[in-house]
């Protein structure tokens, strides 16, 4: 069962960012399925993989901010820091094996944070990047 469904609302016209977002959605769903199944070690590995991919994705975006002089880079970077901190905090629940809380509360919250970030912050950023010729 998918926790987060990929849709056109999550795609903003910058191929590298869209591909990374799609990968994050796929990882989120694999993590959710693993947690629902109670697969402790797999769940922790998938959470670590999600964190790694998230941090790499944020670095990629921030590189584009610098290259293009994105005017709202500081605020956007701050949102990256907040989202990363939440994900690290939530990872501890996976490590503790509390799958009920993980599937019922934590992963839905993380999904909502990610969806909001993509649909708000990244939509604005990608519009700027498109104007700079980055597609």
Buried (B, 14 or more C-beta within 10 A) or exposed (E): EEBBEBEEEBBBEBEBBBEBBEBBBBBBBBBBBBBBEEBBEBBBBBBBEBBEBBBEBBEEBBEBBEEBEBEEBEEBBEBBEEBBEBBEEBBEBBEEBBBEBBBEEBBBEBBEBBBEBBBEBBBBBBEBBEEEEBE
